[in-house]
Amino acid sequence: MKETAYLLVHGFGGTVSELDYLAEYLRAKGLDVHTVSLPGHGGTRKEFKQSTHTAWIDHVRETVDALKAEYRHIIYLGFSMGGLLGVQCGDIPEIQKFVLINTPIYVWNLKIIGKNIFRDIRHRQFHHWSYYRKSASKIPLKSMIEFLKIRSKSKKRIGAITKPTLLIQCKDDETVRYKSATYIQSKLSDQAVLRYYDGGCHGVFTKADPLRDLICSDIFSFLKECTNNVETY
């Protein structure tokens, strides 16, 4: 039986590509990385609309069960809604550590969104505006309701995680308000490590963000050694 599997789970409406950069970074360090594609994600809008939060939970837990048959230990790394799905796995003893990245409790940082749109108008580029418009148009209302259901369920189960946990949150995350990480930490044991990063964005691994290498490095350090603190970078 192999020793440790590192499972990376992407976010709501996203794909495994959201975590490609982190996955390759960890593989280059010699870690056995696995990714999972959530039901309804990465396909058509109709397929996304037909998927449910219970199907997302079941798929992640089934993936963990499959890894348990091959590995002694599992490390769970969840990005955005993937972090909420990790909360649903908090009772699985084989999972030794959790890393929750830009995990949403409080959503839509209107201050950051407004700042980005104002910057677009000033420079007449509209990159952010186009991104926000496309993101909103591709998400069916039913899918958003399913997201709200998983968020509600996970808020009630955060305390189920008793293993060492690293909370990563970018302060300029336009999708998740940074106080989400503070809320999650307040529900966890004293084994939780919270690290805020000045700047950044929600999809910090998919863009040439100057913070992403630092975040990858900090995640790798946590996977090898757990400390209890709160830090801002």
C-alpha positions as CSV (number, residue, x, y, z in Angstrom):
1,M,0.0,0.0,0.0
2,K,1.3,3.5,-0.9
3,E,1.8,6.1,1.8
4,T,0.1,9.4,1.0
5,A,-2.3,10.8,-1.7
6,Y,-2.8,14.5,-2.2
7,L,-6.3,15.2,-3.5
8,L,-7.0,18.5,-5.1
9,V,-10.7,19.6,-5.6
10,H,-11.7,22.5,-7.8
11,G,-14.4,25.1,-7.2
12,F,-18.0,25.9,-8.2
13,G,-18.4,26.2,-12.0
14,G,-14.8,25.5,-12.5
15,T,-12.6,22.6,-13.7
16,V,-9.4,20.8,-12.6
17,S,-7.5,23.4,-14.6
18,E,-8.1,25.9,-11.8
19,L,-5.5,23.9,-9.8
20,D,-3.1,22.9,-12.6
21,Y,-0.4,25.2,-11.4
22,L,-0.6,24.0,-7.8
23,A,-0.8,20.4,-8.9
24,E,2.3,20.7,-11.0
25,Y,4.2,22.5,-8.3
26,L,3.5,19.7,-5.8
27,R,4.2,17.0,-8.3
28,A,7.6,18.6,-8.9
29,K,8.2,18.2,-5.2
30,G,7.6,14.5,-5.5
31,L,4.1,14.4,-4.1
32,D,1.5,11.9,-5.4
33,V,-1.2,14.4,-6.6
34,H,-4.7,13.4,-7.7
35,T,-7.5,15.7,-9.0
36,V,-11.2,15.2,-9.3
37,S,-13.7,16.7,-11.8
38,L,-17.0,17.4,-10.1
39,P,-20.3,16.2,-11.8
40,G,-21.7,18.7,-14.2
41,H,-18.6,20.8,-14.3
42,G,-16.5,21.3,-17.4
43,G,-19.3,20.3,-19.8
44,T,-22.4,22.1,-21.1
45,R,-24.6,24.6,-19.3
46,K,-27.4,22.0,-19.3
47,E,-25.1,19.4,-17.6
48,F,-24.1,21.9,-15.0
49,K,-27.8,22.8,-14.3
50,Q,-28.7,19.2,-13.8
51,S,-25.9,18.5,-11.3
52,T,-26.7,18.8,-7.6
53,H,-24.7,19.6,-4.4
54,T,-25.4,16.0,-3.2
55,A,-23.8,14.6,-6.3
56,W,-20.8,16.8,-5.8
57,I,-20.4,15.6,-2.2
58,D,-21.0,11.9,-3.1
59,H,-18.4,12.1,-5.9
60,V,-15.7,13.6,-3.7
61,R,-16.4,11.0,-0.9
62,E,-16.3,8.2,-3.5
63,T,-13.0,9.5,-4.7
64,V,-11.6,9.5,-1.2
65,D,-12.9,6.0,-0.7
66,A,-11.1,4.8,-3.8
67,L,-7.9,6.4,-2.6
68,K,-8.3,4.8,0.8
69,A,-8.0,1.4,-0.9
70,E,-4.6,2.4,-2.3
71,Y,-3.1,4.8,0.2
72,R,-2.6,4.8,4.0
73,H,-3.1,8.6,4.3
74,I,-4.9,11.3,2.3
75,I,-4.3,15.1,2.3
76,Y,-7.2,17.1,1.1
77,L,-6.7,20.4,-0.7
78,G,-9.9,22.3,-1.7
79,F,-10.1,25.5,-3.7
80,S,-13.2,27.7,-3.3
81,M,-16.3,25.4,-3.1
82,G,-13.8,22.5,-3.1
83,G,-13.0,23.7,0.4
84,L,-16.7,23.4,1.4
85,L,-16.7,19.9,0.0
86,G,-13.7,19.2,2.1
87,V,-15.7,20.1,5.2
88,Q,-18.1,17.3,4.2
89,C,-15.1,14.9,4.5
90,G,-14.1,16.1,7.9
91,D,-15.2,12.8,9.6
92,I,-12.9,10.6,7.4
93,P,-10.0,9.4,9.6
94,E,-7.7,8.7,6.7
95,I,-7.6,12.4,5.8
96,Q,-4.6,13.7,7.8
97,K,-4.6,17.3,6.8
98,F,-6.8,19.9,5.1
99,V,-5.9,22.9,3.0
100,L,-8.8,25.2,2.3
101,I,-8.1,28.0,-0.3
102,N,-10.3,31.0,-0.8
103,T,-13.2,29.1,0.6
104,P,-16.5,31.0,0.5
105,I,-18.7,31.7,3.5
106,Y,-19.3,35.4,2.7
107,V,-19.4,35.9,-1.1
108,W,-18.9,38.8,-3.5
109,N,-16.4,41.4,-2.3
110,L,-18.1,44.4,-3.8
111,K,-15.3,46.7,-2.8
112,I,-12.8,44.8,-4.9
113,I,-15.2,44.3,-7.8
114,G,-16.0,48.0,-7.9
115,K,-12.3,48.9,-7.8
116,N,-11.6,46.6,-10.7
117,I,-14.4,47.9,-12.8
118,F,-13.4,51.5,-12.1
119,R,-9.8,50.6,-13.2
120,D,-11.3,49.1,-16.4
121,I,-13.2,52.3,-17.1
122,R,-10.2,54.5,-16.4
123,H,-7.9,52.5,-18.7
124,R,-10.7,51.7,-21.3
125,Q,-9.8,48.0,-21.3
126,F,-12.8,46.3,-19.6
127,H,-11.0,43.0,-18.9
128,H,-12.6,42.6,-15.4
129,W,-16.0,43.7,-16.6
130,S,-16.0,41.1,-19.4
131,Y,-14.9,38.4,-16.9
132,Y,-17.6,39.2,-14.4
133,R,-20.3,39.3,-17.1
134,K,-19.3,36.0,-18.6
135,S,-19.0,34.4,-15.2
136,A,-22.5,35.5,-14.2
137,S,-24.1,34.4,-17.6
138,K,-22.7,30.9,-17.5
139,I,-24.2,30.0,-14.0
140,P,-27.8,28.8,-14.1
141,L,-30.0,29.9,-11.2
142,K,-30.6,26.3,-10.2
143,S,-26.8,25.8,-9.9
144,M,-26.5,28.8,-7.7
145,I,-29.2,27.5,-5.4
146,E,-27.2,24.2,-5.2
147,F,-24.1,26.2,-4.2
148,L,-26.0,28.0,-1.5
149,K,-27.2,24.6,-0.2
150,I,-23.7,23.2,0.1
151,R,-22.5,26.4,1.7
152,S,-25.3,26.2,4.3
153,K,-24.6,22.5,5.0
154,S,-20.8,23.1,5.3
155,K,-21.2,26.0,7.7
156,K,-22.9,23.7,10.1
157,R,-20.2,21.0,9.8
158,I,-16.9,23.0,9.9
159,G,-16.3,21.8,13.4
160,A,-16.2,18.2,12.1
161,I,-12.6,18.9,10.9
162,T,-10.3,18.1,13.8
163,K,-7.1,17.5,11.8
164,P,-4.4,20.2,11.1
165,T,-5.8,22.7,8.6
166,L,-4.3,25.5,6.6
167,L,-6.6,28.3,5.6
168,I,-5.4,30.4,2.6
169,Q,-7.2,33.6,1.8
170,C,-6.3,36.4,-0.6
171,K,-7.4,39.8,0.7
172,D,-8.2,41.1,-2.9
173,D,-10.3,38.1,-3.7
174,E,-13.3,39.5,-5.6
175,T,-15.5,36.4,-5.1
176,V,-14.9,35.6,-1.5
177,R,-14.8,38.2,1.3
178,Y,-11.7,37.6,3.3
179,K,-13.5,37.4,6.6
180,S,-14.7,34.0,5.4
181,A,-11.4,32.6,6.5
182,T,-11.7,34.1,10.0
183,Y,-15.2,32.6,10.3
184,I,-13.9,29.1,9.4
185,Q,-11.0,29.4,11.7
186,S,-13.3,30.3,14.6
187,K,-15.1,27.0,14.1
188,L,-12.0,24.8,13.9
189,S,-9.7,23.5,16.6
190,D,-6.4,25.1,17.6
191,Q,-4.7,23.1,14.9
192,A,-5.9,25.6,12.3
193,V,-3.4,27.9,10.6
194,L,-4.8,31.0,9.0
195,R,-2.7,32.9,6.4
196,Y,-3.9,36.1,4.8
197,Y,-2.2,37.4,1.7
198,D,-2.3,41.1,0.8
199,G,-3.4,41.4,-2.8
200,G,-4.1,38.3,-4.9
201,C,-7.4,37.3,-6.5
202,H,-9.9,34.5,-6.3
203,G,-8.4,32.4,-9.1
204,V,-4.8,33.0,-7.9
205,F,-3.4,29.8,-9.5
206,T,-4.9,30.5,-13.0
207,K,-3.4,33.9,-13.5
208,A,0.2,35.1,-13.5
209,D,-0.4,36.4,-9.9
210,P,2.8,37.3,-8.1
211,L,1.5,35.6,-5.0
212,R,0.9,32.2,-6.5
213,D,4.5,30.9,-6.1
214,L,4.6,32.1,-2.5
215,I,1.2,30.4,-1.7
216,C,2.4,27.2,-3.4
217,S,5.5,27.2,-1.3
218,D,3.6,27.9,1.9
219,I,1.2,25.1,1.2
220,F,4.1,22.7,0.6
221,S,5.7,23.8,3.9
222,F,2.5,23.2,5.7
223,L,2.1,19.7,4.2
224,K,5.5,18.8,5.7
225,E,5.3,20.7,9.0
226,C,2.3,22.1,10.9
227,T,2.5,25.2,13.1
228,N,-0.2,27.1,14.9
229,N,-0.3,30.8,13.9
230,V,-2.0,33.5,12.0
231,E,0.1,35.4,9.4
232,T,-0.4,38.1,6.8
233,Y,1.9,38.3,3.8
